C-alpha cells in the first residue's frame, strides 16, 4: 500500500513501523525520527468568546479527557461515551483541582505566552503521549481569538500550534473550528455582560453596575479591554478564521443559528461534523438528551438600554465589518456548516476597507456617545477640546458632553464667540494653574531629596 504514503525524509528512513496491537495503523518515520500517522487528525476549537465556546469545550472535556471522564463519572454519574474512544483532550492528573482551568488548553494565557515552562512541558508531554498512542487530539480555548489582535500574538499562537503538532501531524489534518453567532449584535451584548460581570467580581461597582450605554461610551477604562480591541478579536470570528487560513490550516465555520433552525445544537455539531464521531439525528451517540450550557451571564433588563432599531443598526455595522473576509466563502480550505447567516451582507467596494475602527465609531454614534466623528467647534484652537452646549470637555475624557438634539429640525441658538472664547480662556488658565502646582510639588520633592542626601553625607563623615 505504498501509494497511501507521501515520500517524506531521506530514503533510508522511509519505512513502515508496525504499532502495538490493538492499534493497527501504519506510521512513517520522518527526518527527525518522529512517527507520523497519515490518518491521525487534530481539531483546534478557536472560540470565539461568547459564542457557545464554553459549552462546546465542556462537552469535549467531559468525554475526551481521560481524567475528566473519571471525575465526572464519580461525581455526576456521567458514563464515558464510546463515540470518543479515538479522541483525546490532553489534560492533567490534578483535574479538577488547582489546575482545573488548564484543562481548557491555554485558557489562562500561560501556555500561549510561554510564561510557564514547566506547564508547557507537561502539556506537550500529554499531547505527545496521546499522539504516540494513535489517538486523534482535540484542544481548544476562547483565548485563540486573540490571534487577530496583533502580529506578535499571531506569530506566538501559530508557532506554538506548529510546535505541538507539526511535523507529527500534517498541516492538512489539523483543522480549526470557529463558532459564528447571529444575530451579530447578540454576541456584542453577551460580551458586554461578560465584561461588567468580571468588573463586578473585582468589587468595582462603578463599572460592575454599568448600563450598555455607559460600557460603550466609557473610553480608556483600565479595568476593561478597549472596545476596538474587542471588535478586532472576540467580535470578529471570520477574522479569526481568515488568519488561521492564511497560515494553511483548514477551517470549519459553525453557523450556530443556521444549525439551530435545523434542530441542531452547536455542541453536537462540532463533535458530529468536525470530529466526525458516531452520531444519530445530529447528536453524539449515547450523549444525554439535555444540552449542556456553560458560562451564561445575565444582566438587568433596564441596564440594556437599547431599542430594537438600535440593535438592528448595530447588527448591520458588525456584518458590514465582515466584508473584508468575504473571500473565505470561495476558499476551498474553508468548510461552512449550516451557513444561513454567513455572508449575507450586501457588500460593496467601499465596504472592503470598513474595519473595527470604523465600526467602533458607528457603534458609539448609534448608542448616543460622543464618538470620534462628532463635530468639533471651529472656535476651539486646541483639537483636544470641543465646545458642546454649556460644557467644554476633553475628547479623551470619559465624561460625556451634553450633545445637541440633532433629531429635531428646530434651529438652535448660536453660541456667541465672545462667550466661547471666554470659557476656553478660563479653561486654559485652570490647566496652567494645575501645571504650576505640579511643577511646584516636583520642585519641593527634589529639594527634600537633596537635603536628605546632604544630611546623610554629613553623618557618614
C-alpha positions as CSV (number, residue, x, y, z in Angstrom):
1,X,0.0,0.0,0.0
2,X,2.8,2.4,-0.7
3,X,0.5,4.6,-2.8
4,X,-1.1,5.7,0.5
5,X,2.0,7.4,1.8
6,X,3.8,10.5,0.8
7,X,7.5,10.3,0.5
8,X,8.9,12.1,3.5
9,X,12.6,12.4,4.6
10,X,15.6,10.5,3.3
11,X,15.2,7.1,1.6
12,X,16.8,5.3,4.5
13,X,14.1,6.5,6.9
14,X,11.1,5.6,4.7
15,X,10.0,2.5,6.4
16,X,6.7,1.3,7.9
17,X,6.6,0.5,11.6
18,X,4.1,-1.9,13.0
19,X,2.5,-0.4,16.1
20,X,1.5,-2.4,19.1
21,X,-1.9,-4.0,19.0
22,X,-4.8,-3.3,19.1
23,X,-4.0,-0.1,17.2
24,X,-3.4,-1.5,13.6
25,X,-2.4,1.8,12.0
26,X,0.7,2.3,9.8
27,X,3.2,5.0,10.6
28,X,6.0,6.8,8.8
29,X,9.3,7.8,10.3
30,X,10.4,11.3,9.1
31,X,13.6,13.3,9.2
32,X,13.9,13.7,13.0
33,X,12.8,10.2,13.7
34,X,9.3,11.3,14.7
35,X,6.5,8.8,14.0
36,X,3.9,10.2,11.5
37,X,0.4,8.7,11.1
38,X,-1.2,9.9,7.9
39,X,-4.7,9.1,9.2
40,X,-4.4,10.9,12.6
41,X,-6.3,14.2,12.9
42,X,-6.2,17.2,15.2
43,X,-9.0,19.7,15.8
44,X,-8.4,23.1,17.4
45,X,-11.5,24.9,18.7
46,X,-10.7,28.6,18.5
47,X,-13.7,30.2,20.2
48,X,-14.5,33.0,20.0
49,X,-15.7,34.4,23.3
50,X,-19.5,34.4,24.0
51,X,-20.4,32.1,21.1
52,X,-21.2,28.9,22.9
53,X,-17.4,28.1,23.1
54,X,-17.5,27.1,26.8
55,X,-20.4,24.8,26.1
56,X,-18.6,23.1,23.2
57,X,-15.4,22.7,25.3
58,X,-17.3,21.3,28.3
59,X,-18.7,18.5,26.1
60,X,-15.3,17.7,24.7
61,X,-13.5,17.8,28.1
62,X,-16.2,15.7,29.7
63,X,-15.9,12.9,27.2
64,X,-12.5,13.1,25.6
65,X,-10.2,13.9,28.6
66,X,-9.3,10.7,30.5
67,X,-9.0,12.4,33.9
68,X,-12.3,14.3,33.4
69,X,-14.1,11.1,32.4
70,X,-13.2,9.5,35.8
71,X,-14.1,12.6,37.8
72,X,-17.5,13.2,36.1
73,X,-18.3,9.5,36.4
74,X,-17.7,9.6,40.1
75,X,-19.4,12.9,40.9
76,X,-22.1,13.4,38.2
77,X,-22.8,9.8,37.2
78,X,-21.8,10.5,33.6
79,X,-20.8,7.4,31.8
80,X,-17.9,7.6,29.3
81,X,-19.1,7.6,25.6
82,X,-17.6,5.1,23.2
83,X,-18.1,7.7,20.5
84,X,-15.0,9.5,21.8
85,X,-12.7,6.4,22.2
86,X,-10.5,7.6,19.3
87,X,-10.2,11.1,20.6
88,X,-8.2,12.6,23.4
89,X,-8.3,16.1,25.1
90,X,-4.9,16.3,26.8
91,X,-5.4,17.4,30.4
92,X,-3.7,17.0,33.8
93,X,-4.0,14.4,36.5
94,X,-5.0,17.1,39.0
95,X,-8.4,17.6,37.4
96,X,-10.5,19.3,38.7
97,X,-8.2,20.7,41.4
98,X,-5.9,23.8,41.4
99,X,-5.1,23.3,37.7
100,X,-8.7,22.8,36.6
101,X,-8.6,25.8,34.3
102,X,-5.6,24.5,32.5
103,X,-7.7,21.6,31.2
104,X,-9.0,24.1,28.7
105,X,-5.7,24.1,26.8
106,X,-4.4,27.7,27.0
107,X,-7.3,29.2,28.9
108,X,-5.2,31.2,31.2
109,X,-2.8,32.5,28.6
110,X,0.2,30.9,30.3
111,X,0.7,28.3,27.6
112,X,0.1,30.7,24.7
113,X,2.5,33.3,26.1
114,X,5.2,30.7,27.1
115,X,5.5,32.2,30.6
116,X,5.4,28.9,32.4
117,X,8.0,26.5,31.0
118,X,7.1,23.7,33.4
119,X,3.4,23.9,32.4
120,X,4.3,24.0,28.7
121,X,6.5,20.9,29.1
122,X,3.7,19.0,30.9
123,X,1.1,19.8,28.3
124,X,3.4,19.0,25.4
125,X,4.2,15.6,27.0
126,X,0.4,14.9,27.3
127,X,-0.1,15.8,23.6
128,X,2.9,13.6,22.6
129,X,1.6,10.7,24.7
130,X,-1.8,10.9,23.0
131,X,-0.4,11.1,19.5
132,X,2.0,8.2,20.1
133,X,-0.9,6.1,21.3
134,X,-2.5,6.7,17.9
135,X,-5.3,8.9,19.2
136,X,-6.8,11.9,17.5
137,X,-6.3,15.1,19.5
138,X,-8.8,17.9,20.2
139,X,-7.9,21.1,22.1
140,X,-9.5,24.5,22.3
141,X,-9.7,27.8,24.0
142,X,-11.5,31.2,23.5
143,X,-8.1,32.8,24.0
144,X,-7.2,31.8,20.5
145,X,-9.5,34.6,19.1
146,X,-6.7,36.9,20.3
147,X,-4.8,35.8,17.2
148,X,-6.3,38.8,15.4
149,X,-5.0,41.3,18.0
150,X,-1.5,42.0,16.7
151,X,1.2,40.3,14.7
152,X,3.2,39.3,17.8
153,X,0.3,37.3,19.2
154,X,-0.5,35.8,15.8
155,X,3.1,34.5,15.5
156,X,3.2,33.2,19.1
157,X,0.0,31.2,18.7
158,X,0.9,29.8,15.2
159,X,4.4,28.8,16.3
160,X,3.0,27.1,19.5
161,X,0.5,25.0,17.5
162,X,3.1,24.0,15.0
163,X,5.5,23.0,17.8
164,X,2.7,20.9,19.3
165,X,1.6,19.0,16.2
166,X,3.8,19.6,13.2
167,X,5.5,17.5,11.7
168,X,4.0,14.6,13.6
169,X,0.6,15.6,12.0
170,X,0.4,17.0,8.5
171,X,-0.9,20.6,8.4
172,X,-3.9,19.5,6.2
173,X,-5.0,17.2,9.0
174,X,-5.1,20.0,11.7
175,X,-8.5,21.6,11.4
176,X,-9.5,24.8,13.2
177,X,-13.2,25.2,14.2
178,X,-14.7,28.6,14.8
179,X,-18.2,29.3,16.0
180,X,-20.3,32.1,14.4
181,X,-23.2,33.6,16.4
182,X,-26.0,35.5,14.8
183,X,-27.6,38.0,15.1
184,X,-24.1,39.6,15.5
185,X,-25.4,42.1,18.0
186,X,-26.3,39.3,20.4
187,X,-22.7,38.4,20.7
188,X,-21.8,42.0,21.4
189,X,-24.4,42.2,24.1
190,X,-23.0,39.0,25.6
191,X,-19.5,40.4,25.6
192,X,-20.9,43.4,27.5
193,X,-22.5,41.2,30.1
194,X,-19.2,39.3,30.5
195,X,-17.2,42.4,30.9
196,X,-19.3,44.1,33.5
197,X,-19.7,40.8,35.5
198,X,-15.9,40.5,35.6
199,X,-15.5,44.0,36.9
200,X,-18.3,43.4,39.5
201,X,-16.4,40.4,40.8
202,X,-13.5,42.7,41.3
203,X,-15.7,44.8,43.6
204,X,-15.7,47.8,41.3
205,X,-19.4,48.7,41.3
206,X,-18.9,51.9,39.3
207,X,-18.5,49.8,36.1
208,X,-19.8,46.5,37.5
209,X,-23.3,48.0,37.5
210,X,-22.8,49.8,34.2
211,X,-25.5,50.0,31.6
212,X,-24.8,49.1,28.0
213,X,-24.5,52.7,27.0
214,X,-22.1,53.5,29.8
215,X,-20.0,50.5,28.9
216,X,-20.0,51.5,25.2
217,X,-19.3,55.2,25.9
218,X,-16.6,54.7,28.5
219,X,-13.1,55.1,27.0
220,X,-9.7,54.0,28.3
221,X,-11.0,52.2,31.3
222,X,-8.1,50.3,32.7
223,X,-10.3,47.5,34.2
224,X,-11.8,46.6,30.8
225,X,-10.3,45.7,27.4
226,X,-11.0,48.6,25.0
227,X,-13.9,48.2,22.7
228,X,-11.8,48.5,19.5
229,X,-9.7,45.5,20.7
230,X,-12.9,43.5,21.4
231,X,-14.1,44.3,17.9
232,X,-10.8,43.1,16.5
233,X,-10.8,39.8,18.4
234,X,-13.9,38.5,20.2
235,X,-16.5,40.1,17.9
236,X,-14.7,39.1,14.6
237,X,-15.0,35.3,14.2
238,X,-14.4,35.4,10.4
239,X,-11.2,37.4,11.1
240,X,-10.0,34.5,13.3
241,X,-10.8,32.1,10.6
242,X,-9.0,34.2,8.0
243,X,-5.8,34.3,10.0
244,X,-5.7,30.6,10.5
245,X,-6.5,30.0,6.9
246,X,-3.7,32.4,5.8
247,X,-1.3,30.0,7.7
248,X,-2.5,27.0,5.8
249,X,-4.9,25.5,8.4
250,X,-8.2,24.0,7.1
251,X,-11.0,25.9,8.8
252,X,-14.6,25.0,9.7
253,X,-17.1,27.8,10.5
254,X,-20.1,26.8,12.5
255,X,-23.2,28.9,11.9
256,X,-25.0,28.5,15.3
257,X,-28.3,30.0,14.2
258,X,-28.3,28.0,10.9
259,X,-27.9,24.8,12.8
260,X,-30.5,25.7,15.4
261,X,-33.1,26.3,12.7
262,X,-32.4,22.7,11.5
263,X,-32.9,21.4,15.1
264,X,-29.2,21.0,15.8
265,X,-27.1,22.2,18.7
266,X,-23.6,23.6,18.1
267,X,-22.0,21.5,20.8
268,X,-23.1,18.3,19.0
269,X,-22.5,19.8,15.5
270,X,-18.8,20.3,16.3
271,X,-18.5,16.7,17.6
272,X,-20.5,15.2,14.8
273,X,-19.4,17.2,11.8
274,X,-15.8,18.3,12.7
275,X,-14.6,15.4,14.9
276,X,-16.8,13.0,13.0
277,X,-17.7,10.9,16.0
278,X,-20.6,8.4,15.7
279,X,-23.9,10.4,15.8
280,X,-27.6,9.8,15.3
281,X,-30.0,12.6,14.3
282,X,-27.3,15.2,14.8
283,X,-26.5,14.2,18.3
284,X,-23.5,12.3,19.7
285,X,-24.4,8.6,20.1
286,X,-25.2,7.9,23.7
287,X,-25.0,11.5,24.9
288,X,-27.7,12.8,27.4
289,X,-30.7,14.5,25.8
290,X,-30.2,17.7,27.9
291,X,-27.9,20.1,26.0
292,X,-25.0,21.5,28.0
293,X,-24.7,25.2,28.6
294,X,-21.8,26.9,30.4
295,X,-20.7,30.4,31.3
296,X,-24.0,32.2,30.7
297,X,-24.2,35.8,32.1
298,X,-27.3,37.7,33.0
299,X,-27.9,41.4,33.4
300,X,-30.9,43.5,34.5
301,X,-33.1,44.4,31.6
302,X,-33.1,48.1,32.4
303,X,-29.3,48.1,32.0
304,X,-29.7,47.0,28.4
305,X,-30.9,50.4,27.3
306,X,-31.2,49.7,23.5
307,X,-34.2,49.9,21.3
308,X,-34.9,47.2,18.6
309,X,-34.0,49.8,15.9
310,X,-30.6,50.4,17.6
311,X,-29.9,46.7,17.8
312,X,-30.7,46.3,14.1
313,X,-28.4,49.1,13.2
314,X,-25.6,47.6,15.3
315,X,-26.1,44.2,13.7
316,X,-25.7,45.8,10.3
317,X,-22.5,47.5,11.4
318,X,-21.0,44.2,12.7
319,X,-22.0,42.4,9.5
320,X,-20.5,45.2,7.3
321,X,-17.2,44.8,9.3
322,X,-17.0,41.2,8.0
323,X,-17.0,42.3,4.3
324,X,-13.1,42.2,4.4
325,X,-13.3,38.4,5.0
326,X,-15.9,37.5,2.3
327,X,-13.1,35.9,0.2
328,X,-13.5,32.9,2.6
329,X,-16.8,32.0,1.0
330,X,-15.0,30.8,-2.1
331,X,-12.0,29.3,-0.3
332,X,-11.8,25.5,-0.8
333,X,-10.0,25.2,2.6
334,X,-13.0,26.6,4.5
335,X,-16.0,24.5,5.3
336,X,-19.2,26.3,6.1
337,X,-21.6,24.3,8.4
338,X,-25.3,25.3,8.0
339,X,-24.4,28.7,6.6
340,X,-27.8,30.5,6.9
341,X,-26.4,33.7,8.5
342,X,-22.9,33.8,6.9
343,X,-22.1,36.2,4.0
344,X,-25.5,37.8,3.8
345,X,-24.5,41.5,3.9
346,X,-24.7,43.2,0.5
347,X,-21.0,44.3,0.5
348,X,-19.8,47.0,-1.9
349,X,-16.3,48.1,-2.9
350,X,-16.2,50.7,-0.2
351,X,-17.1,48.1,2.5
352,X,-13.9,46.2,1.9
353,X,-12.0,48.9,3.8
354,X,-14.5,49.0,6.7
355,X,-12.8,47.7,9.8
356,X,-13.0,47.7,13.6
357,X,-12.1,51.3,14.0
358,X,-14.9,52.5,11.6
359,X,-17.3,50.1,13.3
360,X,-16.3,51.4,16.7
361,X,-17.2,55.0,15.7
362,X,-20.6,53.9,14.2
363,X,-21.5,51.8,17.2
364,X,-20.8,54.7,19.6
365,X,-22.9,57.0,17.3
366,X,-25.8,54.6,17.3
367,X,-25.6,54.2,21.1
368,X,-25.5,58.0,21.6
369,X,-21.9,58.5,22.6
370,X,-19.7,61.4,21.7
371,X,-17.8,59.5,19.0
372,X,-14.7,60.4,17.1
373,X,-16.7,61.6,14.2
374,X,-18.7,64.1,16.3
375,X,-18.3,67.7,15.0
376,X,-15.6,69.9,16.7
377,X,-16.3,73.6,17.2
378,X,-14.2,75.7,14.8
379,X,-13.6,78.3,17.5
380,X,-11.6,75.9,19.6
381,X,-7.9,76.3,18.9
382,X,-6.8,73.1,20.7
383,X,-8.0,69.9,19.0
384,X,-8.1,68.1,22.3
385,X,-11.2,70.2,23.3
386,X,-14.6,70.8,21.9
387,X,-17.5,73.0,22.8
388,X,-20.9,71.4,23.3
389,X,-23.8,73.3,24.8
390,X,-22.6,74.9,28.0
391,X,-19.8,72.4,28.7
392,X,-16.2,72.4,27.5
393,X,-14.9,68.8,27.7
394,X,-11.8,66.9,26.7
395,X,-12.2,64.4,23.8
396,X,-10.1,61.9,25.8
397,X,-12.3,62.3,28.9
398,X,-14.7,59.6,30.0
399,X,-17.2,62.4,30.9
400,X,-19.9,62.6,28.2
401,X,-20.9,66.1,27.0
402,X,-24.4,67.3,26.5
403,X,-25.0,66.7,22.8
404,X,-27.3,69.0,20.7
405,X,-30.5,67.3,19.7
406,X,-29.8,66.6,16.0
407,X,-33.1,64.7,15.6
408,X,-35.0,68.0,15.8
409,X,-35.2,70.4,12.9
410,X,-35.6,73.4,15.2
411,X,-32.9,76.0,14.9
412,X,-30.6,76.2,17.9
413,X,-29.5,79.5,19.4
414,X,-25.9,80.2,18.1
415,X,-23.1,80.2,20.7
416,X,-21.6,83.7,20.9
417,X,-17.9,83.7,20.0
418,X,-17.1,86.0,22.9
419,X,-18.7,83.6,25.4
420,X,-16.9,80.7,23.8
421,X,-13.6,82.4,23.9
422,X,-14.0,83.5,27.5
423,X,-14.9,79.9,28.6
424,X,-12.0,78.5,26.7
425,X,-9.6,81.1,28.2
426,X,-10.8,80.2,31.7
427,X,-10.2,76.5,31.0
428,X,-6.7,77.3,29.8
429,X,-6.0,79.3,33.0
430,X,-7.1,76.3,35.1
431,X,-4.8,74.0,33.1
432,X,-1.9,76.4,33.6
433,X,-2.6,76.6,37.3
434,X,-2.7,72.9,37.6
435,X,0.6,72.6,35.8
436,X,2.2,75.2,38.0
437,X,1.1,73.3,41.1
438,X,2.5,70.1,39.7
439,X,5.9,71.8,39.0
440,X,6.0,73.3,42.5
441,X,5.3,69.9,44.1
442,X,8.1,68.3,42.0
443,X,10.5,71.1,43.0
444,X,9.7,70.6,46.7
445,X,10.4,66.8,46.3
446,X,13.8,67.5,44.6
447,X,14.8,69.9,47.3
448,X,13.8,67.4,50.0
449,X,15.9,64.7,48.3
450,X,18.9,66.9,48.0
451,X,18.6,67.9,51.7
452,X,18.3,64.3,52.7
453,X,21.4,63.2,50.7
454,X,23.5,66.1,52.1
455,X,22.5,65.2,55.7
456,X,23.3,61.5,55.1
457,X,26.7,62.5,53.7
458,X,27.5,64.7,56.8
459,X,26.6,61.8,59.1
460,X,28.9,59.5,57.1
461,X,31.9,61.9,57.7
